[in-house]
Amino acid sequence: MATSGISRNSDVVMYYCCTICKTERSVEIDADFYCERCLKYFCRTCINSHRQHGWWFYKKSPYGKDKIRKWPLSKKMETSLLICIIHKREKLTMFCLDHNRLCCSECVELYH
């Protein structure tokens, strides 16, 4: 699972953004940690100020990118996975058994 990727328009997409930077500074910075207790993402700068759970909890969580499988799916990533690659404004709503593929309503009309 990637933390950032290339979108269909060749712009960089941040799938996991630092919660603090986004809410307080209105800047999207790629997250490096996720705190299971706070349910927040942190960049390398903001994680240094995140010691509210005490040292014992700090060793267990937040999870770094090495444990990214424990991070929940972000809304941006969920949205990008549910949108049709061909028809960018359509959601994937159907599955074609003949082509073994997810498709939107427009794909069904045109190709299936």
C-alpha positions as CSV (number, residue, x, y, z in Angstrom):
1,M,0.0,0.0,0.0
2,A,1.5,3.3,-1.0
3,T,1.5,6.5,1.0
4,S,1.4,8.7,-1.9
5,G,1.0,8.1,-5.6
6,I,0.5,9.6,-9.0
7,S,-3.1,10.5,-9.9
8,R,-4.6,10.2,-13.4
9,N,-3.8,13.8,-14.1
10,S,0.0,13.3,-13.2
11,D,-0.4,15.4,-10.1
12,V,1.0,14.1,-6.8
13,V,-1.8,12.8,-4.5
14,M,-1.2,12.6,-0.8
15,Y,-3.3,9.7,0.4
16,Y,-2.2,10.1,4.1
17,C,-1.9,13.7,5.1
18,C,-0.7,15.0,8.5
19,T,-3.8,15.9,10.5
20,I,-2.1,18.7,12.4
21,C,-0.6,20.4,9.3
22,K,-3.9,20.1,7.4
23,T,-6.1,21.5,10.1
24,E,-3.9,24.1,11.7
25,R,-1.7,25.3,8.7
26,S,-3.9,24.3,5.7
27,V,-1.0,22.5,4.2
28,E,-1.0,18.9,2.9
29,I,2.1,17.1,4.1
30,D,2.6,13.4,3.7
31,A,2.1,11.6,7.0
32,D,4.8,9.4,8.4
33,F,3.0,8.1,11.5
34,Y,-0.5,7.2,12.6
35,C,-1.7,7.2,16.2
36,E,-4.3,4.5,16.9
37,R,-5.4,6.2,20.1
38,C,-5.8,9.7,18.7
39,L,-7.0,8.5,15.3
40,K,-4.6,11.1,13.7
41,Y,-1.8,11.1,11.1
42,F,1.5,12.9,11.8
43,C,4.4,14.1,9.8
44,R,8.0,13.9,11.1
45,T,7.7,17.5,12.5
46,C,4.4,17.1,14.3
47,I,5.1,13.7,15.8
48,N,7.8,15.3,18.1
49,S,5.1,17.3,19.9
50,H,2.9,14.2,20.2
51,R,3.7,12.9,23.7
52,Q,0.3,13.2,25.4
53,H,-0.1,9.4,26.0
54,G,3.2,9.0,27.9
55,W,6.4,7.2,27.1
56,W,5.0,3.6,27.4
57,F,2.3,4.3,24.8
58,Y,4.7,6.2,22.6
59,K,6.7,3.0,22.2
60,K,3.7,1.0,21.0
61,S,2.0,3.6,18.9
62,P,2.1,5.7,16.8
63,Y,2.7,3.4,13.9
64,G,5.4,4.4,11.4
65,K,5.4,3.6,7.7
66,D,7.0,0.3,8.5
67,K,3.6,-0.7,10.0
68,I,1.4,1.0,7.4
69,R,-0.8,-2.1,7.2
70,K,-2.2,-1.1,10.6
71,W,-3.2,2.3,9.4
72,P,-6.8,2.7,8.4
73,L,-7.8,3.5,4.9
74,S,-7.9,7.3,4.4
75,K,-10.9,9.0,2.7
76,K,-8.8,10.1,-0.2
77,M,-7.6,6.6,-0.8
78,E,-11.1,5.2,-0.5
79,T,-12.4,7.7,-3.0
80,S,-9.7,7.1,-5.5
81,L,-10.3,3.3,-5.3
82,L,-14.0,3.7,-5.9
83,I,-13.8,6.0,-9.0
84,C,-13.8,4.6,-12.5
85,I,-10.4,5.0,-14.3
86,I,-12.0,5.8,-17.7
87,H,-15.0,7.9,-16.5
88,K,-13.5,10.0,-13.8
89,R,-16.8,11.3,-12.4
90,E,-18.4,7.9,-12.1
91,K,-18.3,5.6,-9.1
92,L,-17.6,1.8,-9.6
93,T,-21.0,0.2,-8.9
94,M,-21.0,-3.1,-10.9
95,F,-18.9,-6.1,-11.6
96,C,-18.7,-7.7,-15.0
97,L,-18.3,-11.5,-14.8
98,D,-17.4,-11.8,-18.5
99,H,-14.5,-9.5,-18.2
100,N,-13.8,-10.1,-14.5
101,R,-13.7,-6.3,-13.8
102,L,-15.3,-3.6,-11.7
103,C,-17.1,-1.0,-13.8
104,C,-19.3,2.1,-13.6
105,S,-22.7,2.5,-15.2
106,E,-21.2,4.2,-18.3
107,C,-18.7,1.3,-18.8
108,V,-21.6,-1.2,-18.7
109,E,-23.5,0.7,-21.4
110,L,-20.4,1.1,-23.6
111,Y,-18.3,-2.0,-23.2
112,H,-20.2,-4.8,-21.4
